[in-house]
Amino acid sequence: MNAVTAPVILLLATRNAHKVGEIRAILGGGFRCLTLDDFPGAPEVVEDASTFAGNATKKAVELARWISSSPLTPHAPRITPADFVLADDSGLEVDALAGAPGVHSARFAALDASTPGNSHDVGNNAKLLRLLAEVPLEKRTARFRCVLALTPGISESVANASPVCYADEFEMQTQLFEGACAGHIQFAPGGKGGFGYDPLFVPDGFAQSFAELGEDVKNRLSHRGKALEGLKRYFASTLRCGR
């Protein structure tokens, strides 16, 4: 991205401050990241797909469609045809639980009470440890997985299309980037850093959890870091070709 004089503007389809901080730190210079906090009228997207790719794509497409079809408030940042929506769906897959919590990672504990919205990290971690209580170390293998969906904020073909065509047009133009990090679930939380399941997840080749390894190491190893590296390579390639 060194040859880029103007930053690529990404609207991150999230209000999660931890996730936003990670994405900004990993992307570094060359990108300007807005969030849903900059667009208070943005719709809440129901993440009801069965895969990370499905949820990420749905969030990116619905937000891009909203930007293109709705007038922005005067204080909201202006989205131009050169900008993109970036949506992330990620979670933890535990082999002993047949891949759970998976797409339900953020609301794992809340599923028990059938309550809407995400659960607190403490509740999610407690449920995971309870379900794995009798599982030995060698069978506690797991991985974090992330899928990013990158959708143009608007394009000429979409701008000239009828509203009913917006979703299909945006989905056709969406690029996906995936990353995974393998490891195992330890028996008790360790560390004060990170968020989510970080205190329980120990990546392969390390004896410390993500919450203990520190931001720099985690961002280099993590599922989100690997997906974002793919995104950066994509932009480096397309910008060299004169996107």
N, C-alpha and C positions, 0 to 999 in steps of 0.2 A: 504493500500500500504506500510505499515511500514516494511514488511518482504522483500520487493523488494530491492535488492542491486544495480542492474543496471536499469536505467530508461527505461520505455517504450517510444519508439520514435514514435511520431505522426507527420505526414505531414498534416498540416491544409490546406485545399483546399480553401484558401482565401488570399487576400492581404489587407484586411480591418484591419487596425491597431487597431481600437477600439475593433473589435470582437476578434482579437488575444489576446489583453490585458485581456479581460474578461475571455477567455478560460484558459489562463495561470494562472490567479489569482484563478479561481475556482478549477482547477485541482491540483494546488500546487505541492508538491514534488512527485517524482515517475514517472514523465513524462517529456520528453524533446520535445518541440513543435517547429518544423520547419514550414516555411510558403512558399507560392509560390514565395516570394521574393528571397528565396534560390535557386530557380529553374527557372531562367529567360526564359528558353525555353519551359516551361509547356504550354499546350494548353489552350485557353480560351473556357470554356464550355458554350454553349448556354443553359440557364435555361428556357426551353420551356415546362416543364411538368405542369400539372394542379394542382399538390399537392406539399406540402413541401417535403413529402417522395420521390416523384418522382424526384424532382430537386436535393435533397441531394444525392440520390442513383446515379443519372446520373453523378454528379460531382465526387463522390468518385470512381466510376467504371472507368470513362474515364481517370482520373489521375493515378489510379493504373495500368491501361493498358498501359498508356504512359511510366510510370516508368519501367515496365517490358519489353517493346519492344524497348526502345530508349537508346542509349549509353549516359551516364551522362557526363557532362563537367568536366574537371579535378578539378575545384574549387567547384563543387556542392557536398553537403554532400552525403555520400554513403548510399543508402537504402538497408537494409539487409532483409532476410526472416522473421525476428522477428518484423519488423516494420509495421505500419498501416497508411492508409490514412483516415483522418477524415474530412468529409464534413458536412456543416451545411446549412440548409435552414430554415429561420424563418421569421416571419412577424406579422403584426397586423390584427386581425379580428374584425370588428365593426359590431355589430348586426343590427344597423339601416341602414347599407349599404349592407345588405345581405352577410356579411362576407368579404367585401372589406376593405382595399386593398389586403389582403391575400398574395398570391404568388407574387403579383406586388408591395409589400410594398416599396421596394427600388427604384422603378422607377415609382411611383404613379403619380407624376406631369408630368414626361416625356411622359406618355401615351397620354396626351392631344395634344402634338405636334408631336406624332409619331416619336420621336427622339430615337436613340439607346442609350444604357447605362443607368446608374442610375441617379436619380435626386439628387439635393442638399436637405439636411434635411429641410432647410427653406421652399423650395417649396413644399415638401411633406406635411409638417405640415400645411402650409397655405391652401393647397387644402382640407385637411381633415377638418379643421375648417370651411371652406366655405361650404362644403357639409353638415356639421352638424349644420349650423347656426341657423336653426329653430327647432332643436331637443332638447327637454327638458332633464334635467339632468337624470331623471329616465330611459330614453330610450337611453342613451349614453353608454350602456354597451359594453364591448370589452374584448378581451384577446390577449395576446401575445402567439404565439405558435412556438415551435422549434422542428425540427426533425434532429437528427444527424445520419449520415451513416458512419459506420466503416468498412473499407475494407482492407484485408491484402495487404501490398505493393507488395508481391509476395508469391507464395507458390509452392510446388513441383508439384502439379497437374496442375497449370497454367503454370509453367515454361516449362513443357513438352508438353503443348498443342499447337495446331496450332494457329496462330494469330486470325483467325476467331472465335475461341472458347473463346478468352480472356474475352470478355464482359460477356458472359453467366457464365463462371466460377467465375469471380469476383462478379457478382451480386448474385450468389448462396451463396457465402461466406459472404455477407454483413449483418451486424447486424444493426438494427435501434433502436434508443432511442428517446423518445418523452417527452417533457415537456410543460406545459401551465401555464399561470398566468392570472387570471381573474381580471377585474377592470372596470374603466370607463374613458371616455375622458372628460377632463375638458375644460372650455371655452376659456382659454388662456394659453400660455406656462408658465411654472414655473420652475425655477432652471437652473443652468449652467452646471450641470454634465451630464454624459451619452452621448447618441447619438441617432440618428433616431427620433422616436416618444416619447422618454423618457420624454421630457418636458410636454407632453400632457396626459400621461398615469398615472392614480392614481390606484395603486393596492388595491384590497378589504382589508378593515381593516385599511387603512391609509388615511390621509388627504393630504399627500404630493405626488408629482409626483416622478417617478423614478429618474428624474434629480435632485431632492431635497433630496432624502433619503440617498444618498451616496453609494459608491461602495460596501461596505461590506453588507449593508442591501439589496441592489438591487440584488447582486449575490446570496444571500440566498433565495430570493423570486422568482427570474426571471425564465422564461421559459427555457432559456439556462442553468441556474444553475441546474434546476431540471433534464434536459436531461443529463447533464454532471455527476450528481450524479448517475444516472442509469449506465452511462458508467464506472464510477469508481467502482461501485458494480460488474459490469460484469468482469472487470479486476481482482478485488480482488478474485472473485470466480474462474475464470479460472486459475489464477496463483497459487492459493492454490491447484488446481487439477493437477498442473504440465503441463500447456499449453506448 
